[in-house]
């Protein structure tokens, strides 16, 4: 009978201790990171070979002062595998304290030295005497050393943050042996980091979006071609549970001419298009793919203007007036953030330009995979100042404009995949789209 081989990985502590003191209307803090190495061997009973523990880098200190909301502190550490086989392990927060009132303002990012983002935008854990998972089942190759950068950001919400004056947070990162984890679809895309065709949007949720004229974001869904809009954080399933999920949109329109609401009212909860997409259309999707769809809160939050609104302005307003459902439409901000810009007008200029004026910025819409030069396309959001009689759409001229709900535009269904959906094949190109599995 073969003896089952087991070993325990002990990673010495990486300690994060950050204290805050209040001055004026902002919070300031200093930070310190410490870690010690561990090179002891561990031999379990019946084990014929001795495997060395993973080794974390020697102590490293980072000190920052006079930080205000919006600033970040960064810590770098290494994990070494001295063995001649690959192993997988978990990184966990241990014995964390977090006295912040608005704990969502503390965000954590973990990435490797090659730019691969392993944890994109996690919330710093609440106070606990136990452990909270930071990174699960990551693989380290035999006889290699991986370098990690951990960034803790005190997020600027542009709101009154005085309730967190004098608050503090701290924690210890420890390691343990873990099973090799198959990443979710969101994790697979997130691991690519920022590239020419993937950009973080810089919003409060810091979503990762596909950009450019034709990025490799094709995915097979319901035996049709769809495309990944991006990896979105803090998506609410209607119960308050917030997760990171992929949002996808049908590559071919469901209809090239359909009213947003036949009764000419811009309320997504009662809109005829909402009922069509979450009724007849949803029922046409095969059961095996319906299981991959996540219920989500979709927002048709209205704006009182449209002539002087950027993609970022739309994004802030789009998170109001939530309606739970499975199928929705793209947001105006989805369209705006999908641009890569061009040789004459760069992406940053596009994002700072009003979407209503984009017909004058051909580099913005021509380098945008969500742009359709033939059909106007409905979005989910409404223009509130016209007494319930206007909805935003993306025109074939490239700008975002508004029209009556009973007007007719093209309809491209969009949905959020469940957080456990995985990418099991493909490379994202049109000829070899990503394949999905549960």
N, C-alpha and C positions, 0 to 999 in steps of 0.2 A: 504494500500500500504506500503510495507516495505521500510524503509528509508535506502538509500545506505550509508554505513559507509566508511568514508575516513579519513586518517590522514597523516600528513607530518612528515617525519623523518628528523631531523636536527642533523647532526654530526658535532661537532666542528672541527675546522681546525687542520689538521696535516700539518705543514708547512715545506717545504724542501727548503733550501736556500744554494746554493753551489757556491762559487766563485773560479775562477782559476787564478793563476799567473804563469808566465812562467819562468823556470830556465833551462839553458842548452838546451838540445834537448827534454825535457819532460815537460808535464804539471802537475802542482801540485795544489791540492785544499783542502780547509777545508770545513766541512759541519756541519750543525746544524739542528736539527728537533725539533719542538715544537708543542704541542697540549694542549687543555684545555678541561675539562669535561663539559657536559651539562646534567642536570637532570630535566629540565623544563618539565611540562606537556603540551600537546597540545589537545585542544578540539574543534572539528569542529561543525558548526551549525547543529542541529538536531541529534547529536550523543548522544546516551544514556549512553555510557560508556566512561570513560577517558582512553586513552592509553598513556603510557609514551614514550617519545622519546628514541631512542637508545642513548647510552652513549659511548663516545670515552674516552680512557684513559687520565689521567692527563698528563701534559707536561713531555716530555722525551727529553733529550739532548744527541746527539751523536756528537763527535768532532773527526775529523780525519785530519791528516796533512801529508805533504810530500808524497802524492799519485802520482803514475805514471800510464800511460796506462797499463791496466791489473788488476789494483786494484779495489776494491769495497767498498762501504760504506753501512751499514745496519741499518735499523730503525725498531723498534718493537712497535706495538701499539695494543690496544684491543678495541673491539666493544661489548657492552653489550646490550642484549635485556631484559629489566626488566618486559616485559609483559608475560601473561600466554598463548599466542598464538605465532606460528611461523610467521615471517614476512620476506619479501625479500626486498633488497635494492641495490642501485648502489653506487659504489665509483667512483668519478670523479676527474680528475685534473681540477683545476680552476686557471685562471690568471697565466698561465705558461709563463716563458721567457726562451729562448734557443738561445744563440748567436753563438753556434757552427757552423762552416762551414760544417763539416762532422757530421751531426746530428745523423746519423746511428751508430756512435761510442758510443752513450749513450744508454744503455739498462736497462730495468726495469724488475724485477722479484718480484712477490707477492706470498707468500705461507702462509699456516696456520701452526700452531704449530705442527700438526700431520704429517707434511711433504707434505700435499696435495698442489700441485702447481696450483694456480689459474690463474696466468699470467706468462707464461714461459719465454718469451724473447721479450718483447715489446720495441718499440723505445720510448725514452723520448719525450714528445710532443714538437711541435714547439711553438713559441711564439703566444699566443692568449689571448684576453681579455675575452673569453668565457670559456666553459668547454669542456673537452675531456674525453671520457669514459676510465676508467681504468679497472673496473670490473662491469659487468652487471648482475642484477637479481640474486644475490647470496642469499641463504637462511640462516637465523639464527634461531635456535630453541628457543622455549619459555624458558624464565628464564635461559639463558645461556650466557656465555661470550666467544667470539672467539678471539684468539690471532693471529695477522698477523705479518709477517716479510717482509718488503719491502727492496729490494736490488737494488741499482743503481750502475752499473758497467761502468767504463770508459774503453771501449774495446780497447785492444791493437791490432791494425791491422797489426803490423810489417811493416808499411809504414811510410812515413814522416807525422807526425801529427802537425808540427809546425804552420800550418795555424790556429790552435785553441788555440794558446798562448793567455792567458788573457781572454778567453771566459768564459761565465758563464751560469748557468741555475738555475731555481727556480720554485716552484709551490706549490699549496695548494691542499690537498686532502679533498674533502667535500663529504657528503653523502646525498642521497635522496631516498625516497620510490620508489621502482620499482616493476615491475611484475616479478614473478618467471620465470626464463628463462630455457628452455630446452637446455642443453649444446650440442654443436656440437660434432661430433665424435672425432675430434681432441682434444677438451676440455675434453671429457670423458677420453681419454687415458692419456692426460697430467695431469689430476687431480690425477692419480695414483702415480705420482712422480717417483722417482728413487727406483727401487725394484731389487730383484734378476734377474728378467727377463726384466727389462726396465732400460736402462742406457742413460744418456745424453752423447753426443759424444765429447763435449769439443771443437768443431769447432767454427768458428766465428758465425755460425747460431745456435749453441747449440741445435741440434735436439735431440729428445728422441727416442731411437731405441730399438726394441725387440732383446734380446740376448739369447744365450744358445742353447742347442741341440733341444729342443722342447717346446718353450714358448707357452702360451695360447694366440696366436695372429691370430686364425682362424676367417675368416669372410665369410659370404655367399654373393656371388656377381654373378649375372647372373645365379643363381641356381647352382653355382659351388663353390667349396672350394677355397678361396684365403687366403692370409696371409698378415697381416699388417707389413710392413717393419718398419714404425715408424711415428712419428709426425715431419713434416719438416717445418721450418720457412722460410719466404722470398721466397716463390715459386712464380715466375712471370708467369702471364697468357698470356704473349705476348704483353700486352698493357702497361706494367710498373706497373700494380697493383700487389702488393706482399702480400700474405696471408699465414697463417699457415694451412697446409693441411695434410691429411693422405695419405701416399703412400702405395699401396697394390700390391702384386705380385701373379700371378696364382700359385696355389699349384702344379698342374699337368702341365707338359710341353705342350705347344701348338704343338710342334714338337720335336722329339728326335734327328733329323738330318736335319738341314737346313742351307744353306749358309747365311752369313751376307750380302754379296753382290755377286751376280752371275757374275758381271762384274769385280770382284776382285779389287774394289776401296774402300778405307776406309773413305768414306764421307757419314755420316748418312743422310744428306739431300737428297741424290740420291740413297741410298742403297736399294736393292730389298727387304730386310727384313723390313725396315721402311715403304716402300710402301705396303707390305703385311699386316703388323700389323695395319696400319692406313687406310687400304682399306678393303680388304676381311675380315680380322679378326674383325675389328671394326664393320663392318656391320652385323656380326653374333651375336653381343651382343643385347639383348632385349632392346627395346626402353626405358622402365622404368629404366633400369640400365644405358643406355647411358646418360640419363639426370643427372646422378650422377657424370659423368666424367668431370674433369676440363681440359681445354686446358692448356698446360704448356710449358715452354721452357725446352727442353731436351738438354743436352750438351754431345757432343762426343769429347770434348777437348782432344787433343792428348798429349802424353808425348814422350820425346826423349829417354827415358830409361825405364827399367822395372826391372832390377836386384837389384836395391837399392831404392825401393819405398815402403813406408808404406801406411796404409789406409789413414792417414791424408794427406800425400803427394798427393795421388790420389784425395782426396776430393778437394784440392785447384785447381788442374788442371781441374777437371771435370766441373767447373763453367765457362769454356770458350767455344767458338764456339757453341752458342745456336741455336737450331732448334725447332720451335714451332710445337706441335702436341699433340695428345691425348694418344697415346700408345708408350711406350718405353721399355727399358730393365733395369735390375738392373745395378748399377755402381760397379766397383771394390771396392770402399769404402763401399758400402752397405754390400758386402760380408765380408770385413774386420771388420767392426764395429759390425757385428752380433755375434761375438764370445763372450762367457763368460769366456773363459779360463777354465783350469781344476785344478786338485789337484797338478800337477807337474809344470805346466806353467800357470801363472795367466793372466788375461785379459790385464793388463797393458803391460806385456812382449810381448803378441801377437800383441798389437797395435804398439809396437815399433820395431817389427820384419818386415823385408821386405816380402811382400806378395809372391814374387817369391820364397822365401825360406820356405814357410809354409808347404811344404811337409815334412820338418824335425821337425815340431811342431804339433804332433798329437793332443795335448790338444787344440790347436787353431781351427783346422778344425773339429774335432770330436764333439766339443761343439759349433757348429755353424749350425743353422737350415737351412741356405741357401746352405750348402754343399751337394753335391750329389756324392756318392761314385761309381756311375755307369756311369753317363754321364758328359761330359764336357759341360759347359754352357756359352753361349755368354754373354758378357757385352756390354755396350753402347760405351765404349771408345776405342780410337785408339792409335797406336804406331806410332808417326809421323816420326821417324828417318829413316824408311824404305821406303820412297818415296811412301806413300799411299798404302802400301801392308801389313799392319798388324793391327790386332784388338785384344784386350785383351779378354781372356776367363778364367773361373775358371775350372781347371782340376779336374778329378776324384781322383787325388792324393792330392788335397788340396791346391795347389799353384795357383797363378795368373800368366798366361803365355800369349804369343801372337802367333797368327797364321794368315795365309792368309785369307782375307775376303771371298774367295770362298770355304774355308774349311767348314765342316759341324759340328755343335754343337747343343745341345738342346736349345730350345727357350722358355723362360717363360715370357710372357707379363707382364709389370708393368704399373701402371697408378696412377695419383693423383686424389683423390676424391674432388669434389667441397667443398668449405669451409662450406656450409650450410648442408651438409649431417650429419645425426645424427645416433647414435647407439641406436636402439629401443628395443633390446633384446639380449639374449645370454650372455655367460660368456667368450667367446673366446677360449673355449676348442674345440677339434676336433669334439666331439659329440654334442656340443651345441655352434656352432659358433656365433659370433656377427651378428645381423640382422641390416640392414641399412634402413633408410627412409629419405625422404626429408621434 
